[in-house]
Every structure is written in structure tokens, then in C-alpha cells.
Amino acid sequence: MKLNEYWIKFRHSFWFLPTFYGTLAIFLSIISVIIEKSVSIEQIRDYVPDALLTDVKLGQTILNAIAVSVLTMTAITFSSIMVVLTTYSSQFSPRTLQDFISDIVTQRVLGVFTGAFIYSLLILLFIKDVSDKKLFIAPGIAVVWAIVSLGFFVFFIHHVATWTQVNNLIDKISTRTLRTIKESFHLIDESSNTHTKKLSAHEDLQQIKRSDKLTVLSSEGGYLQMIKVSSIIDKAKSRNETLKVERRIGDYILKDTPLFSVIEGSSSEEEYLESYEECFVIGTERNTVQDVEFGIQKLVEIALRAISPGINDPHTAINSINRIGSILAELGDTAFPRPFYYDENDELRVIIDIHSYRELLYKAFYQIRHYAREDVSVCASTLSVLHGIIERNPTDRAVHKAIWDFTKYFVDGIEKDVLLDWDKDFINEKVERLAKSTNCESEYEQVKLKKS
């Protein structure tokens, strides 16, 4: 694993900001002590308010009080985090834990507390030799930092109260997934010279099928979190090669199983793995950096927990379904990446297996269809969301066909024996509206729920 991959993982880890603020506190304390020992009070008395000038004994008392107070706030903050993590795991989904942990506010609050505590302790340690003059920087900085920490503490309490509301969690997950669609769904930078297209030349496709492939095995197990397509294209261009990625984003890869293949490769498997390994990020869990399906999966799990007999909260499930619909509507309005990536010279460099819209549509709702087959409100909400997707994509016939085919599948799975006539009328209104929107009115009579 390369150094930059370690840096990426550390940058997105829970401890990055606390480590940054702790390091900043160490340097700031050293600078403060150097100034304390090298600059006399007379030189700065005209520039520093007298309120900030304290003797060593009072400064030590202030720093000791601040250190204890900040440590107490840090303990309370960690307790609040544990409460949130327990709530998320038991009521929503274990997959949603990383949304709170990776939240920049949570990390920054802990970073500020860590920095304040380290600064106060180090100043207490360093100023023991300063006994014959007043301090003018260390106590002032410590007091300001303590006031800032108190503000962050109050804000964090509000932040926790907001995050534990399921509607806000659903909103943040859907917003992050929509951002993934806009920023990294196509896997390549729009500013690069690479592009995707259909493999229109029949001879190229036939040549790839006839060519020998050297399969390269993964050196580690885990989830495929990211594929750096632009880097692969640059390397493949310099080596005049074509790569076929054997896994999708979000797939779990077993160690020593196929990761990618090189078309007509002439080097050894070890050489290819060393050259291209840094282009694949494999981790212990999935994330939404490039994985749109994972964002949908988290919303689906929240919906399934909500309609479970132990919780029985269909309105939360409906909210999740509405947000899933927003994501699918955005996907329908987004040009799906082609599986073939070319360089600026129109040479095929990378082949990737891409999710289809029909597949994402199915994975978004098939579990909800199964567990909510007796819940009229959830079924009706799903059908309304499907109609909303059509309204967002009024001219895309492929999306319309996928939606109508899935509607037939969804209605066929509804538990008809437990529904009364009014329930069936309510569902049939949604189905009829879908049939009209997709120009499939001739099939409506076959699809609708029959009254008893």
C-alpha cells in the first residue's frame, strides 16, 4: 500500500482533526514559552492589556482550572457520542454510524477540546522555571481557547440533539449520496482528457474477446471503496495496455481473488500488481465516496427498521422512501458512465462493469417490497415515488420502461388477501397514474389489484 493511500485513509479517519489540533497546541505552547522567556514585560506593557498580565502562581491556577474543565467537557462529549452511536446502531442501522463519526463538526469539537487540554498541560509544565516576571501570552491564549471550547461544547450538545433526529439523519445521508452522484459517479475528473463511449467499432470488441488476459489477484481482502480511473488510464497509456476491472465499486473482495485483468499483458502478475495496486482503494467497510448504492442501502435499512414489528414507524419509512426516490430521480437524469474508458488518442484503456439503472432501482426497493407487502401506506408511498421519478425524467423512455416493469413486479408482490377494497382502490389509483405516465394504459387492467 502506497504512502498517499495511507494519507487518504488518515485524512478521512476520526482522529485526523483531533491530531491536527493537538499538534497545533504543542507548537503554540512552545512558541508561547519561548516568548515568555525571551521578551521582557517592559517591552510589551504598552501593547498588552494589564488584565492579561498575571504572575506565575495565578497563571498556574488559571491553567490548572482550564485543564480540568476541558477534560470534563471532553468526557461528557465522549459520553454523548457513545449515546448517539448506540442509538444509531439499535434504532437506525449500524451502517449509519460512520455518518456521525465522519461528521466534520464531531471531529472538530474533539479537536478543539484536545488542543485546549494539551496546551494547558504543556504550559503548566514549561513555566515552572519562570518565577521572576509576569506572564503575558500563555494565560491569555488559554483563557481564549477555553471560551472557544465552551462555545463548541454548547454547539455540540445542540448538534447531538439534531443528529439523533431520524429525519435529519435521512436528509444528511441523501444529501451526501446526491453529492456523490454529482462529483464522482463517473469515476473520472471532468477536466481530464479521458472520456467514455460505447464500443462502436465491432472489430475492437471482437479483438478484446479473442485476446488473452492476464488476471491479477488482490493482495488483500475488503470492500472496494474507490477506483482511480484517471490514474489507471495514465499508467495504461504509458505502458500501452488495456485493463479490465473485475470488480464493482462496493464489492467485497477476498484475498487472492481476481481484481483486474490486463488484455494481452506481457509482464508478470507481481509487476502489474505493484504498478496498479495504488489505483484501487480497499478498506474494511463501504463508503459513499464513489458508492451510490451504499447510500441507497443505508436509507433502505432505516426504512426496514422503521416498519419492523418492534418499531412500527411507517412515517419514517415513507421519509426514507421519498429520499430514495430523489436519488433515483437524479440518477435517471444523469448520464450513466459507459463501461469503456478511452484516452485522448481514442485508445481503449479501461473496461469497468457499471451498475445499470434497472439494477439500482431493483436494489432500492426489493427488500421494502418484501417486508412492506401488507402495509398500504408504504406500498402507496413507493408507487408515488416511482411516479415522481417519471415526472423528473419525462422524456427518457428507458427510465419509463424500467419504472413500469418494476411497478408490475412490485404490485404482484403485494399481499392481496389482507387488503380490503378501499385499500385496493387506493393502490390502484397510484398504479393507474403510473400506467398513464408511461403510456402503458393497455396493461393497467392486468396489473391492478382485483377486488374481492
C-alpha positions as CSV (number, residue, x, y, z in Angstrom):
1,M,0.0,0.0,0.0
2,K,1.4,3.4,-1.0
3,L,2.0,6.4,1.2
4,N,-0.7,8.5,-0.4
5,E,-3.3,5.8,0.3
6,Y,-2.3,5.8,4.0
7,W,-2.7,9.6,3.9
8,I,-6.1,9.4,2.3
9,K,-7.3,6.9,5.0
10,F,-5.9,9.0,7.8
11,R,-7.4,12.2,6.4
12,H,-10.8,10.7,6.5
13,S,-10.4,9.0,9.8
14,F,-11.9,10.0,13.1
15,W,-8.6,11.1,14.6
16,F,-7.4,13.5,11.9
17,L,-8.7,16.7,13.3
18,P,-8.0,15.9,17.0
19,T,-4.4,15.0,15.9
20,F,-4.2,18.3,14.0
21,Y,-5.4,20.4,16.9
22,G,-3.2,18.6,19.4
23,T,-0.1,19.2,17.2
24,L,-1.1,22.8,16.8
25,A,-1.4,23.1,20.6
26,I,2.1,21.6,21.1
27,F,3.7,24.2,18.7
28,L,1.7,27.0,20.2
29,S,2.7,26.2,23.7
30,I,6.4,26.0,22.7
31,I,6.1,29.4,21.0
32,S,4.4,30.9,24.0
33,V,7.1,29.7,26.4
34,I,9.9,31.0,24.1
35,I,8.2,34.4,24.0
36,E,7.6,34.3,27.8
37,K,11.3,33.7,28.4
38,S,12.8,36.0,25.7
39,V,10.7,39.1,25.9
40,S,10.6,41.3,29.0
41,I,7.4,42.8,30.4
42,E,8.6,46.3,29.8
43,Q,8.9,45.8,26.1
44,I,5.2,44.9,25.7
45,R,3.4,46.6,28.5
46,D,2.2,49.3,26.2
47,Y,0.7,46.8,23.8
48,V,-0.9,44.2,26.1
49,P,-3.8,45.0,28.5
50,D,-3.0,44.7,32.1
51,A,-5.8,42.2,32.6
52,L,-3.8,39.7,30.6
53,L,-0.7,40.1,32.7
54,T,-0.6,37.6,35.6
55,D,2.2,36.3,37.8
56,V,3.3,32.7,37.6
57,K,1.2,31.5,40.6
58,L,-2.1,32.9,39.3
59,G,-1.3,31.7,35.8
60,Q,-0.8,28.2,37.1
61,T,-4.1,28.4,38.9
62,I,-5.9,29.5,35.7
63,L,-4.2,26.9,33.5
64,N,-5.0,24.1,36.1
65,A,-8.7,25.1,36.2
66,I,-8.9,25.2,32.4
67,A,-7.3,21.8,32.0
68,V,-9.7,20.2,34.5
69,S,-12.7,21.9,32.9
70,V,-11.8,21.0,29.4
71,L,-11.1,17.4,30.4
72,T,-14.6,17.3,32.0
73,M,-16.2,18.6,28.8
74,T,-14.3,16.1,26.7
75,A,-15.6,13.3,28.9
76,I,-19.2,14.5,28.6
77,T,-18.7,14.8,24.8
78,F,-17.4,11.3,24.5
79,S,-20.4,10.1,26.6
80,S,-22.7,11.9,24.2
81,I,-21.0,10.3,21.3
82,M,-21.5,6.9,22.8
83,V,-25.2,7.6,23.3
84,V,-25.6,8.6,19.6
85,L,-23.7,5.5,18.4
86,T,-25.8,3.2,20.5
87,T,-29.0,4.9,19.2
88,Y,-27.8,4.7,15.6
89,S,-26.9,1.1,15.9
90,S,-30.0,-0.1,17.6
91,Q,-32.7,2.0,16.0
92,F,-31.5,3.1,12.6
93,S,-28.7,1.0,11.1
94,P,-25.1,0.0,12.0
95,R,-24.1,1.4,8.6
96,T,-25.1,4.9,9.6
97,L,-22.5,5.1,12.4
98,Q,-19.8,6.3,10.1
99,D,-22.0,9.3,9.1
100,F,-21.9,10.7,12.6
101,I,-18.3,9.7,13.2
102,S,-17.0,11.2,10.0
103,D,-19.1,14.3,10.5
104,I,-16.7,17.3,10.5
105,V,-18.4,19.0,13.4
106,T,-17.9,16.0,15.7
107,Q,-14.3,15.7,14.8
108,R,-13.6,19.5,15.2
109,V,-15.2,19.6,18.6
110,L,-13.0,16.9,19.9
111,G,-10.0,18.5,18.2
112,V,-10.7,21.9,20.0
113,F,-11.0,20.1,23.3
114,T,-7.9,18.1,22.8
115,G,-5.9,21.1,21.8
116,A,-7.0,23.2,24.8
117,F,-6.2,20.4,27.2
118,I,-2.8,19.7,25.7
119,Y,-1.9,23.4,25.6
120,S,-2.9,23.9,29.3
121,L,-0.9,20.9,30.5
122,L,2.2,21.8,28.5
123,I,2.2,25.4,29.7
124,L,1.9,24.2,33.2
125,L,5.0,22.0,32.7
126,F,7.0,24.6,30.8
127,I,6.5,27.7,33.1
128,K,7.9,26.1,36.3
129,D,11.2,27.9,35.6
130,V,9.6,31.3,35.1
131,S,9.4,32.8,38.5
132,D,10.6,36.3,38.4
133,K,8.4,38.0,35.9
134,K,4.8,38.1,34.8
135,L,3.3,36.0,32.1
136,F,1.6,37.8,29.2
137,I,0.7,35.3,26.5
138,A,0.1,31.8,27.9
139,P,-2.8,32.6,30.3
140,G,-4.5,34.8,27.7
141,I,-4.3,32.2,25.0
142,A,-5.5,29.5,27.4
143,V,-8.5,31.7,28.5
144,V,-9.5,32.5,24.9
145,W,-9.2,28.8,24.0
146,A,-11.3,27.8,27.0
147,I,-14.0,30.3,26.0
148,V,-14.0,28.9,22.4
149,S,-14.1,25.4,23.8
150,L,-17.2,26.3,25.9
151,G,-18.9,27.6,22.7
152,F,-18.1,24.4,20.9
153,F,-19.4,22.4,23.8
154,V,-22.8,24.2,23.7
155,F,-22.9,23.8,19.9
156,F,-22.1,20.1,20.2
157,I,-25.0,19.5,22.6
158,H,-27.3,21.1,20.0
159,H,-25.6,19.1,17.2
160,V,-26.1,15.8,19.0
161,A,-29.8,16.7,19.7
162,T,-30.2,17.4,16.0
163,W,-28.3,14.4,14.7
164,T,-30.4,11.9,16.8
165,Q,-33.5,13.0,15.0
166,V,-34.0,10.4,12.3
167,N,-35.3,12.9,9.7
168,N,-32.1,14.9,9.9
169,L,-30.0,11.7,9.5
170,I,-32.0,10.7,6.5
171,D,-31.5,14.1,5.0
172,K,-27.7,14.0,5.5
173,I,-27.4,10.6,4.0
174,S,-29.4,11.5,0.9
175,T,-27.6,14.8,0.5
176,R,-24.2,13.0,0.7
177,T,-25.3,10.4,-1.8
178,L,-26.6,13.1,-4.2
179,R,-23.2,14.9,-3.9
180,T,-21.5,11.6,-4.8
181,I,-23.6,11.4,-8.0
182,K,-22.6,14.9,-9.0
183,E,-18.9,14.7,-8.1
184,S,-17.7,11.1,-8.6
185,F,-20.4,8.9,-10.2
186,H,-18.5,9.0,-13.5
187,L,-15.2,7.9,-11.7
188,I,-13.1,10.4,-13.8
189,D,-12.5,14.1,-13.5
190,E,-14.4,16.1,-16.0
191,S,-11.4,18.3,-16.6
192,S,-9.3,15.4,-17.7
193,N,-8.7,14.4,-21.3
194,T,-10.2,10.9,-20.8
195,H,-13.8,10.1,-21.9
196,T,-16.2,7.2,-22.1
197,K,-18.2,5.9,-25.0
198,K,-19.8,2.9,-26.4
199,L,-17.5,0.5,-28.1
200,S,-18.9,1.2,-31.5
201,A,-16.2,-0.5,-33.5
202,H,-17.2,-4.1,-33.9
203,E,-13.6,-5.2,-34.6
204,D,-12.4,-3.7,-31.3
205,L,-14.9,-5.7,-29.4
206,Q,-14.1,-8.9,-31.2
207,Q,-10.4,-8.3,-30.7
208,I,-10.9,-7.9,-26.9
209,K,-12.9,-11.2,-26.8
210,R,-10.1,-13.0,-28.7
211,S,-7.3,-11.5,-26.8
212,D,-5.5,-13.3,-23.9
213,K,-6.0,-11.9,-20.4
214,L,-3.6,-12.0,-17.5
215,T,-5.7,-12.0,-14.3
216,V,-4.1,-10.2,-11.3
217,L,-5.3,-11.3,-7.8
218,S,-5.9,-8.9,-4.9
219,S,-3.2,-8.9,-2.3
220,E,-5.8,-8.1,0.5
221,G,-9.4,-8.6,1.3
222,G,-12.0,-6.0,1.9
223,Y,-14.5,-3.7,0.2
224,L,-13.5,-1.9,-3.0
225,Q,-14.1,1.7,-1.9
226,M,-12.6,3.6,-4.9
227,I,-11.2,3.1,-8.4
228,K,-8.9,5.8,-9.6
229,V,-9.8,5.6,-13.3
230,S,-7.7,8.6,-14.3
231,S,-4.6,7.1,-12.8
232,I,-5.2,3.8,-14.4
233,I,-5.6,5.4,-17.8
234,D,-2.4,7.3,-17.4
235,K,-0.5,4.2,-16.4
236,A,-2.1,2.1,-19.1
237,K,-1.3,4.7,-21.7
238,S,2.4,4.9,-20.7
239,R,2.6,1.1,-20.9
240,N,0.3,0.8,-23.9
241,E,-2.1,-1.6,-22.1
242,T,-5.8,-2.1,-21.6
243,L,-7.2,-3.1,-18.2
244,K,-10.5,-4.8,-17.3
245,V,-11.6,-4.2,-13.7
246,E,-13.1,-7.4,-12.5
247,R,-15.0,-5.9,-9.5
248,R,-17.5,-3.2,-9.0
249,I,-17.4,-0.3,-6.5
250,G,-18.7,-1.7,-3.2
251,D,-17.9,-5.3,-3.9
252,Y,-16.3,-7.4,-1.2
253,I,-13.0,-8.9,-2.5
254,L,-11.5,-12.0,-1.0
255,K,-7.7,-12.1,-0.8
256,D,-6.1,-13.9,-3.8
257,T,-9.2,-13.5,-5.9
258,P,-9.3,-11.6,-9.3
259,L,-9.1,-7.8,-9.0
260,F,-8.3,-6.8,-12.6
261,S,-7.1,-8.3,-15.9
262,V,-4.6,-7.0,-18.4
263,I,-5.5,-7.6,-22.0
264,E,-2.6,-9.2,-23.8
265,G,-0.3,-8.5,-20.8
266,S,3.4,-9.2,-21.3
267,S,4.6,-8.6,-17.7
268,S,4.3,-10.7,-14.6
269,E,1.4,-10.6,-12.2
270,E,3.6,-9.2,-9.5
271,E,4.8,-6.4,-11.7
272,Y,1.2,-5.5,-12.7
273,L,0.0,-5.6,-9.0
274,E,2.9,-3.3,-7.9
275,S,2.1,-0.9,-10.8
276,Y,-1.7,-0.6,-10.5
277,E,-2.4,-1.5,-6.8
278,E,-2.4,2.1,-5.7
279,C,-5.3,2.8,-8.2
280,F,-7.6,0.6,-6.1
281,V,-8.6,1.6,-2.5
282,I,-9.7,-1.4,-0.5
283,G,-11.0,-1.0,3.1
284,T,-12.8,-2.7,5.9
285,E,-16.1,-1.1,5.2
286,R,-18.0,0.6,2.3
287,N,-18.3,4.3,2.0
288,T,-20.1,6.8,-0.3
289,V,-17.1,8.4,-2.0
290,Q,-17.9,6.6,-5.2
291,D,-20.5,4.1,-4.0
292,V,-24.0,5.4,-4.7
293,E,-25.6,2.0,-4.0
294,F,-24.3,2.1,-0.4
295,G,-26.0,5.5,0.2
296,I,-29.3,3.9,-1.0
297,Q,-28.7,0.8,1.1
298,K,-28.4,2.9,4.3
299,L,-31.7,4.6,3.6
300,V,-33.3,1.2,2.8
301,E,-32.1,-0.2,6.2
302,I,-33.6,2.8,8.0
303,A,-36.9,2.1,6.2
304,L,-36.8,-1.6,7.1
305,R,-36.1,-0.9,10.8
306,A,-38.9,1.6,10.8
307,I,-41.5,-0.9,9.5
308,S,-40.3,-3.8,11.7
309,P,-42.8,-5.0,14.3
310,G,-40.7,-3.8,17.2
311,I,-40.6,-0.2,16.0
312,N,-43.7,0.1,13.7
313,D,-43.0,3.7,12.4
314,P,-44.2,3.8,8.8
315,H,-43.8,7.6,8.5
316,T,-40.0,7.2,8.9
317,A,-40.1,4.5,6.3
318,I,-42.0,6.8,4.0
319,N,-39.5,9.6,4.5
320,S,-36.7,7.2,3.6
321,I,-38.5,6.1,0.5
322,N,-39.0,9.6,-0.6
323,R,-35.3,10.3,-0.3
324,I,-34.5,7.1,-2.2
325,G,-36.8,8.4,-4.9
326,S,-34.9,11.7,-5.0
327,I,-31.6,9.8,-5.6
328,L,-33.1,7.5,-8.3
329,A,-34.7,10.6,-10.0
330,E,-31.3,12.2,-10.0
331,L,-29.7,9.1,-11.4
332,G,-32.4,8.9,-14.1
333,D,-31.5,12.5,-15.1
334,T,-27.7,11.7,-15.1
335,A,-25.9,10.1,-18.0
336,F,-24.7,6.7,-16.7
337,P,-21.0,6.2,-17.3
338,R,-20.1,3.8,-20.1
339,P,-18.1,0.7,-19.3
340,F,-15.3,1.7,-21.8
341,Y,-12.8,4.4,-21.0
342,Y,-10.6,6.0,-23.6
343,D,-7.6,8.2,-23.5
344,E,-7.3,11.5,-25.5
345,N,-6.0,9.5,-28.5
346,D,-9.2,7.4,-28.6
347,E,-7.4,4.3,-27.4
348,L,-9.3,1.9,-25.2
349,R,-7.6,1.8,-21.8
350,V,-10.1,0.7,-19.1
351,I,-13.1,-1.6,-19.0
352,I,-15.4,-1.4,-15.9
353,D,-18.6,-3.2,-15.1
354,I,-21.1,-0.5,-14.3
355,H,-24.4,-0.7,-12.5
356,S,-27.5,-0.3,-14.7
357,Y,-30.4,1.9,-13.7
358,R,-32.7,-1.1,-13.6
359,E,-30.4,-2.8,-11.1
360,L,-30.2,0.2,-8.8
361,L,-34.0,0.6,-9.0
362,Y,-34.4,-3.1,-8.0
363,K,-31.9,-3.0,-5.2
364,A,-33.5,0.2,-3.8
365,F,-37.0,-1.3,-3.4
366,Y,-37.0,-5.1,-3.5
367,Q,-36.5,-5.5,0.3
368,I,-39.1,-2.9,1.0
369,R,-41.5,-4.7,-1.3
370,H,-41.0,-7.9,0.6
371,Y,-41.3,-6.6,4.2
372,A,-44.0,-4.0,3.5
373,R,-46.2,-6.1,1.3
374,E,-49.0,-5.8,3.9
375,D,-48.5,-2.1,4.7
376,V,-50.8,0.0,2.5
377,S,-49.1,3.4,3.3
378,V,-45.6,2.2,2.5
379,C,-46.7,0.5,-0.7
380,A,-48.6,3.5,-1.9
381,S,-45.7,5.8,-1.0
382,T,-43.4,3.6,-3.1
383,L,-45.7,3.8,-6.1
384,S,-46.0,7.6,-5.6
385,V,-42.2,7.9,-5.6
386,L,-42.0,5.9,-8.8
387,H,-44.3,8.3,-10.4
388,G,-42.2,11.2,-9.2
389,I,-39.2,9.7,-10.9
390,I,-41.1,9.7,-14.2
391,E,-42.1,13.3,-13.7
392,R,-38.4,14.2,-13.2
393,N,-37.5,12.3,-16.4
394,P,-40.5,12.9,-18.7
395,T,-38.8,12.0,-22.0
396,D,-36.5,9.1,-21.0
397,R,-38.2,6.1,-22.4
398,A,-35.6,3.7,-20.9
399,V,-36.4,5.0,-17.4
400,H,-40.1,4.8,-18.1
401,K,-39.9,1.2,-19.2
402,A,-37.8,0.3,-16.1
403,I,-40.3,2.0,-13.8
404,W,-43.3,0.3,-15.3
405,D,-41.7,-3.1,-15.3
406,F,-40.8,-2.6,-11.7
407,T,-44.3,-1.4,-10.9
408,K,-45.7,-4.7,-12.2
409,Y,-43.2,-6.6,-10.1
410,F,-44.0,-4.5,-7.1
411,V,-47.8,-4.8,-7.3
412,D,-47.5,-8.5,-7.9
413,G,-45.7,-8.9,-4.6
414,I,-48.4,-7.1,-2.5
415,E,-50.2,-9.3,-0.1
416,K,-53.6,-9.0,-1.7
417,D,-55.5,-11.3,0.7
418,V,-55.1,-8.9,3.7
419,L,-56.2,-5.8,1.8
420,L,-59.7,-4.6,1.8
421,D,-61.5,-2.9,-1.2
422,W,-60.7,0.6,-0.1
423,D,-57.0,-0.3,0.3
424,K,-57.0,-1.8,-3.2
425,D,-58.7,1.3,-4.7
426,F,-56.0,3.4,-3.1
427,I,-53.2,1.3,-4.6
428,N,-54.9,1.1,-8.0
429,E,-55.1,4.9,-8.2
430,K,-51.3,5.0,-8.0
431,V,-50.9,2.2,-10.5
432,E,-53.3,3.8,-13.0
433,R,-51.4,7.1,-12.8
434,L,-48.1,5.3,-13.4
435,A,-49.7,3.5,-16.4
436,K,-50.8,6.8,-17.9
437,S,-47.4,8.4,-17.3
438,T,-45.5,5.5,-19.0
439,N,-48.1,5.1,-21.9
440,C,-48.9,1.6,-20.7
441,E,-52.6,2.1,-20.1
442,S,-53.4,-1.1,-22.1
443,E,-51.6,-3.1,-19.4
444,Y,-53.4,-1.5,-16.4
445,E,-56.2,-3.9,-16.2
446,Q,-53.8,-6.8,-15.9
447,V,-51.7,-5.2,-13.2
448,K,-54.3,-3.6,-10.9
449,L,-55.4,-5.3,-7.7
450,K,-58.7,-7.2,-8.2
451,K,-61.4,-6.6,-5.7
452,S,-62.9,-9.5,-3.8
